[in-house]
Amino acid sequence: MEPTGFYPVLAVADVAASTDFWVEHFGFEVVFTVDWYVSLRRGAHELAFVDATHPTVPAGFHTTARGLLLNVEVPDVDAEYERLVRGAGLRPELDLRTEDFGQRHFIVADPAGVLVDVITEVPVGADYVDAVRA
């Protein structure tokens, strides 16, 4: 197989609310929109939302993406914390902190309950040096 694209499509209860969140706070642009599906893009990164109850979602899977965790790596997580939490008023589900496993990060939730982990990589602590493979 030679994929020509790969991106998550999240089943959500409110496509418009999820779209607005990602456009407003993370700078994505809408590239396709109908009432039950929206595709977003920011540079090479893509993300889409589908109404969890739409007939294209197989029977038995009409649940939302709540609890899914998406990582967004940024050059300066402290600046993003100031912008998103202090500036835009998003509530941190996990407050800004530095982890020994090589991340400085915080987590917010989007309207669908998807967790957004905003991360800047930092050097790993001594306990994690052997875990790094590349």
ROTOR-923216 format. One record per residue (C-alpha): residue in one letter; x, y, z. Coordinates in steps of 0.25 Angstrom, whole numbers, padded with zeros to 4 digits, always signed. Layout:
<rs>
AXYZ...
</rs>
This chain:
<rs>
M+0000+0000+0000E+0005+0014-0003P-0005+0024+0004T-0007+0037-0002G-0012+0043+0010F-0015+0040+0025Y-0023+0048+0035P-0033+0046+0046V-0048+0048+0044L-0054+0049+0058A-0069+0045+0060V-0075+0057+0068A-0089+0061+0073D-0087+0076+0068V-0079+0077+0055A-0080+0092+0055A-0075+0094+0070S-0063+0085+0067T-0060+0092+0054D-0061+0106+0061F-0051+0101+0072W-0040+0096+0063V-0042+0108+0054E-0042+0119+0065H-0031+0113+0074F-0022+0105+0065G-0023+0112+0052F-0029+0101+0043E-0036+0105+0030V-0049+0099+0025V-0046+0092+0012F-0059+0085+0010T-0072+0086+0018V-0086+0080+0018D-0096+0080+0030W-0091+0066+0034Y-0076+0066+0030V-0065+0077+0031S-0050+0075+0026L-0040+0084+0032R-0025+0087+0028R-0014+0095+0033G-0001+0093+0024A+0001+0078+0023H-0008+0075+0035E-0022+0070+0033L-0034+0068+0042A-0048+0065+0039F-0061+0063+0047V-0074+0055+0044D-0087+0055+0051A-0087+0042+0059T-0101+0039+0055H-0099+0040+0040P-0102+0028+0032T-0088+0027+0027V-0084+0023+0041P-0086+0008+0042A-0098+0004+0051G-0092+0001+0065F-0082+0012+0064H-0091+0024+0066T-0082+0029+0078T-0074+0041+0079A-0059+0042+0079R-0059+0047+0094G-0046+0043+0101L-0038+0042+0089L-0025+0050+0091L-0018+0058+0079N-0004+0063+0081V-0001+0077+0075E+0014+0079+0076V+0018+0094+0076P+0031+0102+0077D+0027+0109+0090V+0017+0102+0099D+0018+0114+0109A+0013+0124+0099E+0002+0115+0094Y-0002+0113+0109E-0003+0128+0110R-0011+0129+0097L-0021+0118+0099V-0023+0117+0114R-0020+0131+0119G-0024+0139+0107A-0035+0130+0101G-0040+0125+0114L-0039+0110+0111R-0039+0101+0123P-0027+0092+0125E-0031+0078+0127L-0016+0076+0131D-0008+0089+0135L+0005+0093+0129R+0016+0084+0134T+0029+0078+0130E+0030+0063+0129D+0043+0054+0131F+0039+0046+0118G+0042+0058+0109Q+0030+0067+0109R+0026+0081+0114H+0011+0081+0112F-0003+0084+0116I-0016+0078+0111V-0030+0085+0108A-0042+0078+0103D-0050+0082+0090P-0065+0083+0090A-0066+0068+0087G-0058+0064+0099V-0046+0061+0090L-0033+0064+0098V-0023+0073+0092D-0009+0071+0097V-0001+0083+0094I+0014+0079+0094T+0028+0085+0093E+0039+0074+0093V+0049+0075+0104P+0061+0067+0108V+0057+0054+0115G+0061+0051+0129A+0071+0041+0133D+0060+0030+0135Y+0056+0031+0121V+0069+0032+0113D+0069+0017+0110A+0055+0019+0104V+0059+0028+0093R+0061+0020+0080A+0063+0031+0070
</rs>
